[in-house]
Amino acid sequence: MSEKNLALLTFGCQMNKYDSEKIVGLLENSGIRLTDNLDTADIIILNTCSIREKAEHKVYSQLGRLTPLKKKNPNLIIGVGGCVAQIQGKKILQRAPQVDLVFGTLNINKLPGFIREIEETSARISDIDSNSDIDTDSAAIKREGAVQAWVNIMHGCDNYCSYCVVPYTRGREKSRTRESILTEIRGLSEKGFKEVTLLGQNVNSYGSDLSEGIDFPDLLSLIDKIEGIKRIRFITSHPKDLSDNLIKAMAELPKVCESLHLPIQSGSDSILQNMKRGYTSGEYLKNIDKVKEAIPEISLSSDVIVGFPGETDEDFEKTRDIIKSVRYDGIFLFKYSPRPETPASEFSNQIPNDVKQARFENIMELQKEITLNKNKKLEGKIVEILIEGNNKNDNSKLTGRTRTNKLVTIPTEGGFKKEDLTGKLIDVKITRANLYGLEGIIVGSRQ
């Protein structure tokens, strides 16, 4: 394959970002180089998200903007991967004639062959068949940074929440083997990476489909022993599968960060039941109490959906009550969006958009107040920061994160050399707290 330029547009979650790193790595091995310039690209791939209708609309809007480039360069290859591709398949080729390739979430490894076939035959390809092997060669992954890395430990989801399209786009749960994960992380350590974030739709159920006799707390314990890795994070945990053993592992393993993303979605038991979440608000709060008792400094985040079909004012107030009770450090807030093939999309008691919007704004204001209040309590404190690199908006400053996953901006005055600090654990005194991050000054180095 002759050397060509690839433009890659990524939509959606961390799993999609990880998949994009695989796409770049695989195609670079075939002589295709990444570019930020759409005008000079020979191949443009959209790695898509379909978790909400708005995200899907963004994909088709972007495809529309690519039409003039295709007319200008008929040899331009335009591909659509990710969740929209998995669920719509050939429909994308019918709706968007400028598209040459549609590929699913489990056959990224076939991408170099797809592109070669299109170059040789001018075929239009749609392939969303599932590839049973999810242990992609980690050597082919082109990491975006050099300090923090995503590591996929499992694929798919078996929960089938009534509103969620993920089981239809990413398939049933399938865990990677223990050794493939550990090999990947050891390789990252050898390259100088200091932090890994383990990815899965429900990491708590890791290993349940394997014959190795391993579960998620076991995996955390094994990763904790890998030299060079300083921090371990993971997303996402399902409340119904949050075990006492996992809480114990988080409390006792030194490299596992004090940060937990535990989606509540709604504070109303009737809504949770209709969502098919598998727990009650009381059971959720009991788990939160266990976590806070075992890890007092824990930072908690959540997903919240407002406007789910049938959500009454009383249901909505129960969600507010949960947020006020737990006091999350941050939430990902969504207005319910009907997705194809999901049971909730057929519910008759859909909520009007203006009601959804009002509830969204109400919750957002409540959470902003809580987040700012929690951040303000860190002013004057000295915390451990892992420096990730230059601040994107100001090269004279550095960016890093606390163990509790709070973003910190740090000036480089005081004799510290910027190039020497990336990847280091630094003691930072927080001088100012904002809604979306912290500011601080370096007071010492731990490495």
Secondary structure by P-SEA (a helix, b strand, c coil): cccbbbbbbbbccaaaaaaaaaaaaaaaaacbbbbcccccccbbbbbcccccaaaaaaaaaaaaaaaaaaaacccbbbbbbcaaaaaccaaaaaaccccccccccccccaaaaaaaaaaaccbbbbbccccccccccccccccccccbbbbbcbbbbccccccccccccccccccccaaaaaaaaaaaaaacccbbbbbccccccccccccccccaaaaaaaaaaccccccccccccccccccaaaaaaaacccccccccccccccccaaaaaaacccccaaaaaaaaaaaaaacccbbbbbbbbcccccccaaaaaaaaaaaaaaccccccccccccccccccccccccccaaaaaaaaaaaaaaaaaaaaaaaaaaccbbbbbbccccccccccbbbbccccbbbbbbbcccccccccccccbbbbbbccccccbbbbbbccccc
